[in-house]
Amino acid sequence: MPAVAEELVLVVPTSRFHALGRFQGFSADTNRYLPALLQGDDLSYRPRGQMEQDPGFKQLIPYVVFRYTDSAGAEYLFQYTRGGGQGEKRLHAKRSIGVGGHISADDVGSLTCHHDVYREGMRRELAEEVIIDSPYNEQCVGLINDDETPVGQVHLGVVHVCDVLRPAVSPREADFLDAGFRPVNELLSGIEGFESWSQIVLAALFK
């Protein structure tokens, strides 16, 4: 039986990120980082298993947060608990407010611009993971870097906020457990139970 080909994921050398200005936590300076990261000629697609263990590269990950604001101005975020079937075993049983995943070589197709490939990969990840039954507005609001955890050392998150007209986002994957919108204050009060990226985003954008 032939071996299944390993997924090739989009990565940027960690040295390029550092040259732009390394930070720990959250940065709202998307104009400084994202265009330069996606326009570099040193972007490549490499085996995911190898990249999960190599801090010499950062895997670019869209991290999409769904927000609903009610008529009284109260904010609610879509959240869930990661089940055992999700790809990153180091995040299992952690709560999360982020939906997204790796940009794959399969996202390239006929696209020639890395920015377009990134957007296509984000669109694919959302379509695979959730059902969005509401109009929404999406904007890129910042980046996450967390070199204090093994997962964070090999990933760079790009944070997008999707403001939905209705709180009508539901999981398409069975491994999204206890999923739904919760008040921001409730999530902040239990922030210790979230994965590190969610903790960073909650503290940076919603405190």
Secondary structure, DSSP 4 states (H G I P E B T S, - for coil): -PPPPPPEEEEEEHHHHHHHH--SEEE--HHHHHHHHHH-TT-EEEEHHHHTT-TTEEEEEEEEEEEEE-TT--EEEEEEEE-TTSS-GGGTT-EES-B----BGGG-TT---HHHHHHHHHHHHHHHHEEE-S-EEEEEEEEEE-TTSTTGGGEEEEEEEEEESSS-EEESSTTEEEEEEEEHHHHHHTGGGB-HHHHHHIIIII-
